[in-house]
Amino acid sequence: QLYQNELRQDLSKARVRFAERDYTMDNAEGVAIHATAVMNRMTLIDAEKQYDRIEGKQICTKLQHILEFTKTDKSRSWAQIQASAHMSIATFHLRMGMRFGYAEWKDCLQTAKEHYEMAVEIYSNEKDELSVSATEKMIAIINARLDGVERQVDHDANLNMERKKYKFYLDNLGQNHITTINAGISYAQALSDLCYTIVAERYVAKLHGISQRAHGSDHDCTVEVLTCLKRFRERRVYIKSRPNETFQALRYEKSDTNNDDDDQVTQKRLLVLQGPIAIPRNVATEQTFQQDCANVSFAIGTPVIFQGLIVTTSLNDKIGTVKEFDKETNKYAIYFQEENVVKKALGVEEQFLHILFDLPEEEEK
């Protein structure tokens, strides 16, 4: 039942109605029942929908009353419910505040920040370091948004946190659980942020297979994973004469050209591109056209395959990811993976690198 979208919505509403009908909020048992019911309901609230926002605000008011009760009741430990209540309120306001054009976005973000900070205090007292790290990340996102600056991210620390979080859910909830799959997506994104794009794409492909088997093709979780997978499979490039615009490379094609001196026909390698890509993306406005490969440069994170190397021939047919571009030498630094060890190959010229559109099957380990 958990895996059916419409039924989950109905069950979450029924759970709230059951709590309201059979339990009062003047005792610990009733408060705990109400808290778990409304927090479960809050996970399905869509801040993009007006009627959901109204319900979300009502739930926030109820959670505030629950938090007030827990401050004075000593009959049990309330730490978990208190932290979860603060996280529910914070996350709802974060979704509201991140919506462009929402009139009260700053107030929403400030409210979210305050509740995240209260959750951090509880997690710290409970020695829950993983939750502290994850919540502090959300606070950093809010601070950057409020200050109007780009958030500075320690990608190595973020990858370590996302790996731990995914392993925690995998061990405690299993690979099929929606929370585990969502954590897996976050882990893959952290891998991609460090240019481990090939590893990330393969990881999301596995998550898509898991979600499809467990929940079905039409389930929100599966759709979200597929959307993520399509994004990872996009190959972004630049046209050298238009460095401020991004394009999606679709495939390679060859074009016959005549040599005027000896009437010989030679083949020129072309890339079919689509774009330029706007933010947010609007595919309807993009154009599809051919471009000489010599006029195209790879975006950071693009999967590539080594071909045509004369000196270091052992690298031919190896796959890797573009890490950086050295403008002085006009060469790329590439991360490549061999025997499950990530290595770095410096100084690879563009002519020896081809975009890898389809990843080969991963070898059995």
Number of C-alpha atoms within 10 A of each C-alpha: 9 12 17 13 16 11 12 16 16 11 17 19 16 14 18 19 15 14 20 15 9 9 16 14 17 10 12 18 14 15 22 17 19 24 25 17 21 24 21 19 23 21 14 15 17 16 20 11 9 10 11 15 18 12 16 24 15 13 20 21 13 16 24 16 14 21 19 12 17 20 10 8 12 10 10 9 10 17 15 12 19 23 20 18 24 23 22 26 24 27 22 24 26 26 17 23 25 16 13 8 8 11 11 11 19 18 15 20 26 19 19 26 25 15 22 26 20 16 26 24 14 20 21 15 11 13 11 12 14 15 19 19 19 15 19 16 16 17 23 15 19 21 17 13 16 15 9 9 10 10 13 9 12 8 14 12 12 20 20 13 20 23 18 15 20 22 18 15 19 18 10 11 13 14 19 17 20 20 16 22 25 17 21 26 24 20 25 27 22 23 24 20 18 16 22 24 26 25 16 24 24 19 18 24 18 16 25 24 15 18 26 19 12 16 20 16 15 12 16 16 23 23 16 16 24 20 13 18 21 13 11 21 20 15 22 22 21 20 20 13 9 11 11 9 14 19 24 19 24 18 14 17 15 13 12 11 12 11 10 8 6 7 9 10 12 12 11 13 15 19 21 17 25 20 20 21 17 13 6 6 11 11 12 7 11 15 12 14 13 18 17 16 18 14 13 21 16 26 19 21 23 25 31 25 20 24 16 14 16 10 7 8 11 10 16 15 15 13 23 30 27 24 23 17 21 12 8 6 10 11 16 23 19 28 23 24 17 10 7 9 8 11 12 14 14 15 14 19 15 17 13 14 23 19 23 19 17 8 14 9 7 8 7 4 5
